[in-house]
Amino acid sequence: MYDHNLDDYGWWEVDNRIHYNKVQAIFDHESSKQPIRWNYNDTNYDQYQWNVEPTQTLKELYAQRARQLRSQYDYLVLHFSGGSDSGNVLETFINNGIHIDELLIRGSYSQSSQKTGRVSAADQYAECLTQALPLAQWAKDHHYPHLKITVVDTTELINNYFAKTPNWIENNISGLSPGFFVKNDLDEISPHYKVLTDQGKHVAHILGAEKPQIHRHKHVFYTQWQDTHLASFIITRGTKSQYPQFTECFYWGRNAVTMQIKQLHVLKNYIKANNVPDHVFNPNNGRSTERFVAGVIYDRKLPLISEHEKESGNSILLERDVWFAKDPHSVAYQNWRKGVEYLETVLPKNWHNETGLQKKGIKGIYSKPRNLGV
């Protein structure tokens, strides 16, 4: 794994030994009999008063984050789905007159029906051509004439990765569904990223990740992060280059703490003022909770042309990746299946999720909770 700014998104610790691979951390924990924990920026986050609401508005903090990214990097790539999170990022750049270099639209869209409106989880990548591309073209026509729009069908990338990587499980960070692995190597997504970095440019890949998760216990609000969620945002370079590329979650990480705290307090205030019941903002409710949260923390104007339903969670093979199993005899599928079966055999049963590894994957580990007050 190329080590650049990975620390922004947490790591596992066993007796002061740091791991960036969860499976390796579990093996270390089991053999050493020492506790395992997930450290999500604890030292940094401990310096903030999470129960005190920042005075800036959310729009001011969104703009501040966009300016920080623009000043830090030579080239900004926004991974753009056109949904509420990445849509708010794009609107922030536009509304504040901050230049963005490229919109990257990626997904296995050749496997989707490309319908609009409310679509199934399996048809998730319909949004690439029906939503993200028209909005990207609008941004280019009206705001950024030099904007580069890159559209990548990741179907072949995923198939090639598993066909050529029988030992993929050894490099696994957390998620097991094939679609996660398209992010293993930025140079494979589009070769021009290698050209840019080999020229000495600092390239940032901006992810619209992700909405805050708020919980309430006996009138006290708090937030936590789960390792299985954060690990899926890590993008690396497989190419051995002296020049790194950087993953920047727009809303999360060490450079966006004040924004995270503000989002959580805006949510808390809204929930209290409107007597919102807990189930409405329960993260386990998936898409309905995301719609609620987005409506509170974003003031987006770009249209939401289509929206995919929540994954059912009945298998580690996510519905958006079901196409991968159409040919169960392919080398790619066989390598993926063997990796899952191997992990199921070697990973202690107490680390299999309650309904089994092949349904829910590896058990998650929560970060230190952050108290938001009453």
Rosetta blueprint (number, residue, H / E / L):
1 M L
2 Y L
3 D L
4 H L
5 N L
6 L H
7 D H
8 D H
9 Y H
10 G L
11 W E
12 W E
13 E E
14 V E
15 D L
16 N L
17 R E
18 I E
19 H E
20 Y L
21 N L
22 K H
23 V H
24 Q H
25 A H
26 I H
27 F H
28 D H
29 H H
30 E H
31 S H
32 S H
33 K L
34 Q L
35 P L
36 I E
37 R E
38 W E
39 N E
40 Y L
41 N L
42 D H
43 T H
44 N H
45 Y H
46 D L
47 Q L
48 Y L
49 Q L
50 W L
51 N L
52 V L
53 E L
54 P L
55 T L
56 Q L
57 T L
58 L H
59 K H
60 E H
61 L H
62 Y H
63 A H
64 Q H
65 R H
66 A H
67 R H
68 Q H
69 L H
70 R H
71 S H
72 Q H
73 Y L
74 D L
75 Y E
76 L E
77 V E
78 L E
79 H E
80 F L
81 S L
82 G L
83 G L
84 S H
85 D H
86 S H
87 G H
88 N H
89 V H
90 L H
91 E H
92 T H
93 F H
94 I H
95 N H
96 N L
97 G L
98 I L
99 H L
100 I L
101 D L
102 E E
103 L E
104 L E
105 I E
106 R E
107 G E
108 S L
109 Y H
110 S H
111 Q H
112 S L
113 S L
114 Q L
115 K L
116 T L
117 G E
118 R E
119 V E
120 S L
121 A H
122 A H
123 D H
124 Q H
125 Y H
126 A H
127 E H
128 C H
129 L H
130 T H
131 Q H
132 A H
133 L H
134 P H
135 L H
136 A H
137 Q H
138 W H
139 A H
140 K H
141 D H
142 H H
143 H L
144 Y L
145 P L
146 H L
147 L L
148 K E
149 I E
150 T E
151 V E
152 V E
153 D E
154 T L
155 T H
156 E H
157 L H
158 I H
159 N H
160 N H
161 Y H
162 F H
163 A H
164 K H
165 T L
166 P L
167 N L
168 W H
169 I H
170 E H
171 N H
172 N L
173 I L
174 S L
175 G L
176 L L
177 S L
178 P H
179 G H
180 F H
181 F H
182 V H
183 K H
184 N L
185 D L
186 L H
187 D H
188 E H
189 I H
190 S L
191 P L
192 H H
193 Y H
194 K H
195 V H
196 L H
197 T H
198 D H
199 Q L
200 G L
201 K L
202 H L
203 V E
204 A E
205 H E
206 I E
207 L E
208 G L
209 A L
210 E L
211 K L
212 P L
213 Q L
214 I L
215 H E
216 R E
217 H E
218 K L
219 H L
220 V E
221 F E
222 Y E
223 T E
224 Q L
225 W L
226 Q E
227 D H
228 T H
229 H H
230 L H
231 A H
232 S H
233 F H
234 I L
235 I L
236 T L
237 R L
238 G L
239 T L
240 K L
241 S L
242 Q L
243 Y L
244 P L
245 Q E
246 F E
247 T E
248 E E
249 C E
250 F L
251 Y L
252 W L
253 G L
254 R L
255 N L
256 A L
257 V H
258 T H
259 M H
260 Q H
261 I H
262 K H
263 Q H
264 L H
265 H H
266 V H
267 L H
268 K H
269 N H
270 Y H
271 I H
272 K H
273 A H
274 N L
275 N L
276 V L
277 P L
278 D H
279 H H
280 V H
281 F H
282 N L
283 P H
284 N H
285 N H
286 G L
287 R H
288 S H
289 T H
290 E H
291 R H
292 F H
293 V H
294 A H
295 G H
296 V H
297 I H
298 Y L
299 D L
300 R L
301 K L
302 L L
303 P L
304 L L
305 I L
306 S E
307 E E
308 H E
309 E L
310 K L
311 E L
312 S L
313 G L
314 N L
315 S L
316 I L
317 L L
318 L L
319 E H
320 R H
321 D H
322 V H
323 W H
324 F H
325 A H
326 K L
327 D L
328 P L
329 H L
330 S L
331 V H
332 A H
333 Y H
334 Q H
335 N H
336 W H
337 R H
338 K H
339 G H
340 V H
341 E H
342 Y H
343 L H
344 E H
345 T H
346 V H
347 L L
348 P L
349 K H
350 N H
351 W H
352 H E
353 N L
354 E L
355 T L
356 G L
357 L H
358 Q H
359 K H
360 K H
361 G L
362 I E
363 K L
364 G L
365 I L
366 Y E
367 S L
368 K L
369 P L
370 R E
371 N E
372 L E
373 G E
374 V L
